[in-house]
């Protein structure tokens, strides 16, 4: 019997890579960007969460600036 059919296919690594690349284009690095270990360990039908990580106030302001600009403001 193939149990993989009951296991959700969450490609969280790919999602993190895409986010990291998008942030890099704007000169933003989130040092702890990765998979949240607690939600990964509790793997259920819900996907694990992306841990955006800790960053400096300067990085937070840069991220806010990029998002504001992207939203047209």
TATARA-V625382 format. One record per pair of residues at least 24 apart in sequence whose ideal C-beta (glycine too) atoms are under 7 Angstrom apart, sorted by sequence separation. I is the first residue (numbers start at 1). J is the second residue. If there is no record, write none. Layout:
I;J
I;J
//
This chain:
31;55
30;55
28;59
16;50
28;62
12;47
15;50
27;62
28;63
12;48
8;45
10;47
10;48
12;50
28;66
8;47
26;66
//
